[in-house]
């Protein structure tokens, strides 16, 4: 970014210049009054590599003062969009109003500090980024942006991404040492499912200013989209440490723990979320939180054979259903809790309610699909899953859940179809390749399993389980040298896998 500093006092010009250099600016020129500044701005406006992007000008100068210079800049179509900051010793309300009416971007009162200048530049960057995000929402139809982007051809999607990436990058140059630019770029990349690039941007954001709760939460989202579940949970834990009163972060962390299969932690954190929500009076949020808590208790109770915990799950889910009867996912969990506690008559009553319901939400159709799988009605299940997919915004996550449910019920062909959809929607999520490998092994298509695990290893080269899985597939194709190499790598990454490797080789 090229900067023009305007002041009739040489010492002040040098102070502003040095302050800007300490904030990361390198290409800075100076002018000693408004007329010289305007002449310089006009002279280079049509030379891209010499054009100025930012002007910081003193107010009181002759023959043209800072306010007059600002008005001349805003009235010139070639300069009108330049960022303009006024520097003055005057703090009067009339001065501030006049500057705002003339279109000033910020107003710095002398004497100033480095942090003052940094903060003012960040204010400008924040407003400009908010404007860019509004433009993006308008073009992509706001809340339906993900669905809109999915309809675009790759070429148009790429052009749109580059357009907004360039807009944000320009703003980043206004505040080079700020986290705002990388944060905005990370969010943009998430919209376009560039999850690995989003991860890099959020990490850059946190390297500049560690501990921003939103950045940790966004990084968690990018990691989860790539199947890096444990690391995703850690980022949410940090976000929660920064914002301990956030019920929303607690809910996200509870869901992340459940995806990892860490039900005990999920129960603890979801209980905390529930307590935080009780004071807010949001019945739908309460019902969803109770449903999630009940689901976590079912998972933990089933794993530990704890009937008392399963009974608690049923009570939580009864409350959820009473608050929000249309929440089919809660109805499904309640049915499962009744089954696991031997209350078959109640389970059948809930099943009847579910089967008479036509959900309006993604989770409801997904739950209905699982009910049909329970009833051994695969065609109806596939229909319900297709309805869920049609409503979904986060398609990749849903496709993985559907593919997993179908795989667990040995419906391998439709499961692979959803794996393919998920891979298309989010190519960086290694869970799809791992699941493809499991399905291929189950159908004795070991070559396909090796290909799938190979893709997963490229995404997560430090994942010991992937090397173990590909090693097993190599054994089945009698490629014993490759199997030995894969097993050795698995054990080097995780010595605890040595026993598993020995059992695999013994077979």
Rosetta blueprint (number, residue, H / E / L):
1 X L
2 X E
3 X E
4 X E
5 X E
6 X E
7 X L
8 X L
9 X L
10 X H
11 X H
12 X H
13 X H
14 X H
15 X H
16 X H
17 X H
18 X H
19 X H
20 X H
21 X H
22 X H
23 X L
24 X L
25 X L
26 X L
27 X E
28 X E
29 X E
30 X E
31 X E
32 X L
33 X L
34 X H
35 X H
36 X H
37 X H
38 X H
39 X H
40 X H
41 X H
42 X H
43 X H
44 X H
45 X L
46 X L
47 X L
48 X L
49 X L
50 X L
51 X L
52 X L
53 X L
54 X E
55 X E
56 X E
57 X E
58 X E
59 X L
60 X L
61 X L
62 X L
63 X L
64 X L
65 X L
66 X H
67 X H
68 X H
69 X H
70 X H
71 X H
72 X H
73 X H
74 X H
75 X H
76 X L
77 X L
78 X L
79 X L
80 X L
81 X L
82 X L
83 X E
84 X E
85 X E
86 X E
87 X E
88 X E
89 X L
90 X L
91 X L
92 X L
93 X H
94 X H
95 X H
96 X H
97 X H
98 X H
99 X H
100 X H
101 X H
102 X H
103 X L
104 X L
105 X L
106 X E
107 X E
108 X E
109 X E
110 X L
111 X L
112 X L
113 X L
114 X H
115 X H
116 X H
117 X H
118 X H
119 X H
120 X H
121 X H
122 X H
123 X H
124 X H
125 X H
126 X H
127 X H
128 X H
129 X H
130 X H
131 X H
132 X H
133 X H
134 X H
135 X H
136 X H
137 X H
138 X H
139 X H
140 X L
141 X L
142 X H
143 X H
144 X H
145 X H
146 X H
147 X H
148 X H
149 X H
150 X H
151 X H
152 X L
153 X L
154 X H
155 X H
156 X H
157 X H
158 X H
159 X H
160 X H
161 X H
162 X H
163 X H
164 X H
165 X H
166 X H
167 X H
168 X H
169 X H
170 X H
171 X H
172 X H
173 X H
174 X H
175 X H
176 X L
177 X L
178 X L
179 X L
180 X H
181 X H
182 X H
183 X H
184 X H
185 X H
186 X H
187 X H
188 X H
189 X H
190 X H
191 X H
192 X L
193 X L
194 X L
195 X H
196 X H
197 X H
198 X H
199 X H
200 X H
201 X H
202 X H
203 X H
204 X H
205 X H
206 X H
207 X H
208 X H
209 X L
210 X L
211 X L
212 X L
213 X H
214 X H
215 X H
216 X H
217 X H
218 X H
219 X H
220 X H
221 X H
222 X H
223 X H
224 X H
225 X H
226 X L
227 X L
228 X L
229 X H
230 X H
231 X H
232 X H
233 X H
234 X H
235 X H
236 X H
237 X H
238 X H
239 X H
240 X H
241 X H
242 X H
243 X L
244 X L
245 X L
246 X L
247 X H
248 X H
249 X H
250 X H
251 X H
252 X H
253 X H
254 X H
255 X H
256 X H
257 X H
258 X H
259 X H
260 X H
261 X L
262 X L
263 X H
264 X H
265 X H
266 X H
267 X H
268 X H
269 X H
270 X H
271 X H
272 X H
273 X H
274 X H
275 X H
276 X H
277 X H
278 X H
279 X L
280 X L
281 X L
282 X L
283 X H
284 X H
285 X H
286 X H
287 X H
288 X H
289 X H
290 X H
291 X H
292 X H
293 X H
294 X H
295 X H
296 X H
297 X H
298 X H
299 X H
300 X H
301 X H
302 X H
303 X H
304 X H
305 X L
306 X L
307 X H
308 X H
309 X H
310 X H
311 X H
312 X H
313 X H
314 X H
315 X H
316 X H
317 X H
318 X H
319 X H
320 X H
321 X H
322 X H
323 X H
324 X L
325 X L
326 X L
327 X L
328 X H
329 X H
330 X H
331 X H
332 X H
333 X H
334 X H
335 X H
336 X H
337 X H
338 X H
339 X H
340 X H
341 X L
342 X L
343 X L
344 X H
345 X H
346 X H
347 X H
348 X H
349 X H
350 X H
351 X H
352 X H
353 X H
354 X H
355 X H
356 X L
357 X L
358 X L
359 X L
360 X L
361 X L
362 X H
363 X H
364 X H
365 X H
366 X H
367 X H
368 X H
369 X H
370 X H
371 X H
372 X H
373 X H
374 X H
375 X L
376 X L
377 X L
378 X H
379 X H
380 X H
381 X H
382 X H
383 X H
384 X H
385 X H
386 X H
387 X H
388 X H
389 X H
390 X H
391 X H
392 X L
393 X L
394 X L
395 X H
396 X H
397 X H
398 X H
399 X H
400 X H
401 X H
402 X H
403 X H
404 X H
405 X H
406 X H
407 X H
408 X H
409 X L
410 X L
411 X L
412 X H
413 X H
414 X H
415 X H
416 X H
417 X H
418 X H
419 X H
420 X H
421 X H
422 X H
423 X H
424 X H
425 X H
426 X L
427 X L
428 X L
429 X L
430 X H
431 X H
432 X H
433 X H
434 X H
435 X H
436 X H
437 X H
438 X H
439 X H
440 X H
441 X H
442 X H
443 X L
444 X L
445 X L
446 X H
447 X H
448 X H
449 X H
450 X H
451 X H
452 X H
453 X H
454 X H
455 X H
456 X H
457 X H
458 X H
459 X H
460 X L
461 X L
462 X L
463 X L
464 X H
465 X H
466 X H
467 X H
468 X H
469 X H
470 X H
471 X H
472 X H
473 X H
474 X H
475 X H
476 X H
477 X L
478 X L
479 X L
480 X H
481 X H
482 X H
483 X H
484 X H
485 X H
486 X H
487 X H
488 X H
489 X H
490 X H
491 X H
492 X H
493 X H
494 X L
495 X H
496 X H
497 X H
498 X H
499 X H
500 X H
501 X H
502 X H
503 X H
504 X H
505 X H
506 X H
507 X L
